[in-house]
C-alpha cells in the first residue's frame, strides 16, 4: 500500500516559517549551481558529453564491470559481487567478522542506506559510526537523510546544539556552528583512532585502472581509510566509468551541480591497500539495477551521479521536505527510483511533481526525470494504484469533453457559482479550496469570447 506524499507534506507545511526557510535554503544552492554553470562556456557541452559517456558505459556495462574487476584484483584488491541487499550485507559482515572488527567508521554512502546495512551490522554487534558530519548528526538523532548530499540540512544549528548537549556533552546553550563543528571533530577523532575498519562508498569506479574515487568536503573518507587497517568500498554497478578522461568530465560537473563549488575539497583515489594495512575489499552491488537497465522507459535513471541538483531545484521538494516522500531518496530522483524498486509501495510519490521539468534542465547527465515521472503516472491504472477520486473525475471530464452540448452548457452557466456563499464552495469536499481562493468564473466562456472577436474582425473586412 503506497503512502500519500500530499498527506505527509501537509504535516510539513504546518510550520510555515520552517517551510519557507527550507525552500530558501535549497533555492540558494540552486542559485550557486547556476553561477558555477554560467562561468563555464562549455557547460552544456560537458552535460552532453557526460550523458553520452553514461549511455555508452551502461549499454556496455558487462564489459566495463569485468575490466574494472580484473584491474582491481591485479592491484591486490579483493572484489565481491552482491546480487541484492541481503547478499551485500552478508558479504560485508563476513569480511568484518573474519577480521574480528568491533567498530566500523564509514563515510557517506547512499548505497548502504539503500541496503539498510547499518542496522544489519548493529544487530550483529558491530558499532557503526557515520563520519560525514551531516550523517553523524542524523545518526545521533535516529533519523534518515532528508537529502542525498546535505542529509541534515533540515535541522537548524539550534537543533544540532541541543542534540550535541545530549549526546556529546557539549556546552549547554552554545549553539555556535563553529563550536558545534569542533565538538563533532573531537568526538569523531576518537572514533577514527579506535576503529577496526573503515568503509567508503564510491562516486566513481574507473574501469581501466580499478580505482575508486570518493568526493567529500570533510576528508572523512580519507580518515576512514588511512587510520583503520581494513578498507571496504561499496559501489553500485552503475557507478563504473571507462577511464580517467571520462572522470575529468564528471568531476567538473559533480560539485558545481551539487553544492555550487568548482570541486569538492577532497577528491580521493583508492587503488590498493596501504603497505601497513591488511586488506582492501570492493563490493559491487546490483540490487535490481540489471532489471532497471532492461527497462526501455526508465533505464536512464541509472545515469545519475547523485549530485542532488534535481532536489535543489524542485519546487515540490523545497516546499514539502525530504521526509514527505516514502522512498528513502526524496525528490524527482527518488520518485523514479522508488517506482523502479516497488511501484505499488511508492506510487504515492508520483503526485509530488508539477511537471515543470526543472529537474531535467539542471541534471548534469541530462536524465529525463520529469518525463519519466509523467510516464509512471500513465501506468498507475495498469499497476492497480491509480487514485479512485481522480479516476472518477477523469471519467466525468471525458463525458463532458466528448459532448459539446454539455461542455457549452457548463461553461455558459459556471458564472452562477460566483454568487453562491463561499462556505458552500470552499470546504473539505473541494480539494482546490485547500490553499486557494475559488476563482471567479467569467460570464462568457473563453471560446465564446474568441468567437465574437473573430466575427467582429471579419465584419471589419
Secondary structure, DSSP 8 states (H G I E B T S, - for coil): ----HHHHHHHHTT-HHHHHHHHHHHHHHHHHHHHHHHT-TTHHHHHHHHHHHHHHHHTTHHHHHHHHHHHHHHTT-EEEEESSHHHHHHHHHHHHHHTT--EEEE---HHHHHTTHHHHHHHTT-EEEE-SHHHHHHHHHT---SSSSSTTTTS-HHHHHHHHHHHT---TT---HHHHHHHHHHHHHHHHHH-SEEEE--SEEETTT--EEEEESS-HHHHHHHSSSEEEEEEEGGGEES-HHHHHHHHHHHHHHHTS-SS-SEEEEE-S--TT--EEEEEEE-TTHHHHHT-TTTGGGGG-----HHHHH-HHHHHH-GGGSSSSS-HHHHHHHHHHHHHHHHGGGTTS-----HHHHH-TT---HHHHHHHHHHHTTTTT---HHHHHHHHHHHHHHT-HHHHHHHHHHGGGGGGS-HHHHSSTT-GGGTTS------SS-HHHHHHHHHHHHHHH-
